[in-house]
Amino acid sequence: MASDKLPMTARGKSLLEAELKRLIHEERPAVIRAIEEARAQGDISENAEYESAKERQSMIEGRIGEIQGKLAVAEVIDPAQIKSETVVFGATVHLNDLETEDEVHYQIVGVDEADVKKGLVSVLSPIARALIGKRKGDTVVVQSPKGDREYEILSFEYK
């Protein structure tokens, strides 16, 4: 993974593109209208609506720039095309929690598409970092807010 590229799945890229489209075509015009309406009220030096709208505009423009930057360096990876003997980006990993004996599974995805409740963990998360480069049968220790957790890799696949 090149340091100047941002790995993501096609799903992750699609989510960013959808957010960018919404920000440009819905949020930006709405905040511009709110600024115009606030200006129409007269003195803007003590106009809370104007200040709020300008702050919202700044946040929207910042997020648009952030998304455009991420898309510019995106490296879209199709997990189904990966053939690896070790866990890498895109892998869906089946684990046994050695403390609880619960079986859990996670897919390693891009930062912006992570959703632990859906089993999607960021490539930069502690669990993904512990898993990358490992093989079936390996045991990994993951530092979590609740303390260290130990997992055994039962299997992994790319789909």
VENVENZI-V509899 format. One record per pair of residues at least 12 apart in sequence whose C-alpha atoms are under 7 Angstrom apart, sorted by the first residue. I is the first residue (numbers start at 1). J is the second residue. D is the distance in Angstrom with one decimal. If there is no record, write none. Layout:
i=I j=J d=D
i=I j=J d=D
//
This chain:
i=4 j=73 d=6.8
i=5 j=73 d=5.0
i=5 j=74 d=5.8
i=5 j=75 d=5.8
i=6 j=70 d=6.9
i=6 j=73 d=5.7
i=6 j=74 d=4.7
i=6 j=75 d=5.5
i=7 j=74 d=6.0
i=7 j=75 d=4.7
i=7 j=76 d=6.0
i=7 j=77 d=6.7
i=7 j=110 d=5.7
i=8 j=74 d=6.7
i=8 j=75 d=6.2
i=8 j=76 d=5.1
i=8 j=77 d=6.0
i=8 j=109 d=6.2
i=8 j=110 d=4.4
i=9 j=76 d=5.3
i=9 j=77 d=5.1
i=9 j=78 d=6.0
i=9 j=109 d=6.6
i=9 j=110 d=6.8
i=10 j=76 d=5.8
i=10 j=77 d=6.8
i=10 j=78 d=6.8
i=12 j=110 d=6.8
i=12 j=112 d=6.7
i=12 j=113 d=5.1
i=16 j=67 d=6.6
i=20 j=64 d=6.1
i=20 j=67 d=6.7
i=23 j=60 d=6.8
i=23 j=64 d=6.9
i=28 j=57 d=7.0
i=28 j=60 d=6.9
i=31 j=53 d=6.0
i=31 j=57 d=6.0
i=34 j=53 d=6.2
i=35 j=50 d=5.7
i=35 j=53 d=5.7
i=35 j=54 d=6.8
i=38 j=50 d=5.0
i=79 j=91 d=6.7
i=79 j=158 d=5.0
i=79 j=159 d=5.4
i=80 j=158 d=5.1
i=80 j=159 d=4.3
i=82 j=158 d=6.3
i=85 j=135 d=6.8
i=86 j=133 d=5.2
i=86 j=134 d=5.3
i=86 j=135 d=4.9
i=87 j=131 d=6.3
i=87 j=132 d=4.9
i=87 j=133 d=5.2
i=87 j=134 d=5.5
i=87 j=135 d=6.4
i=88 j=132 d=5.1
i=88 j=133 d=6.3
i=89 j=108 d=5.5
i=89 j=109 d=6.4
i=89 j=123 d=6.6
i=90 j=107 d=6.2
i=90 j=108 d=5.0
i=90 j=109 d=5.7
i=90 j=158 d=6.4
i=91 j=107 d=5.5
i=91 j=108 d=5.7
i=91 j=156 d=6.3
i=91 j=157 d=5.6
i=91 j=158 d=5.0
i=92 j=105 d=6.7
i=92 j=106 d=5.4
i=92 j=107 d=4.0
i=92 j=108 d=6.6
i=92 j=156 d=5.4
i=92 j=157 d=5.4
i=92 j=158 d=6.2
i=93 j=105 d=5.4
i=93 j=106 d=5.4
i=93 j=107 d=6.2
i=93 j=155 d=6.0
i=93 j=156 d=4.2
i=93 j=157 d=6.6
i=94 j=106 d=6.8
i=94 j=153 d=6.2
i=94 j=154 d=5.4
i=94 j=155 d=5.2
i=94 j=156 d=5.8
i=95 j=151 d=6.0
i=95 j=152 d=5.5
i=95 j=153 d=4.7
i=95 j=154 d=5.3
i=96 j=151 d=5.4
i=96 j=152 d=5.1
i=96 j=153 d=6.6
i=96 j=154 d=6.6
i=97 j=150 d=6.2
i=97 j=151 d=4.7
i=97 j=152 d=6.7
i=98 j=150 d=5.7
i=98 j=151 d=5.5
i=98 j=152 d=6.8
i=105 j=119 d=6.4
i=106 j=119 d=4.6
i=106 j=120 d=5.6
i=106 j=121 d=6.4
i=107 j=119 d=6.2
i=107 j=120 d=4.9
i=107 j=121 d=6.1
i=108 j=120 d=6.1
i=108 j=121 d=5.1
i=108 j=122 d=5.9
i=108 j=123 d=5.5
i=108 j=128 d=6.2
i=109 j=121 d=5.9
i=109 j=122 d=5.2
i=109 j=123 d=5.6
i=110 j=122 d=5.4
i=110 j=123 d=5.8
i=111 j=123 d=6.4
i=111 j=124 d=6.9
i=126 j=142 d=6.2
i=126 j=143 d=6.5
i=127 j=142 d=5.6
i=130 j=142 d=6.3
i=136 j=153 d=5.1
i=136 j=154 d=5.7
i=136 j=155 d=5.3
i=137 j=152 d=6.1
i=137 j=153 d=5.2
i=137 j=154 d=5.9
i=138 j=152 d=5.8
i=138 j=153 d=5.6
i=139 j=151 d=5.5
i=139 j=152 d=4.3
i=139 j=153 d=6.3
i=140 j=152 d=6.4
//
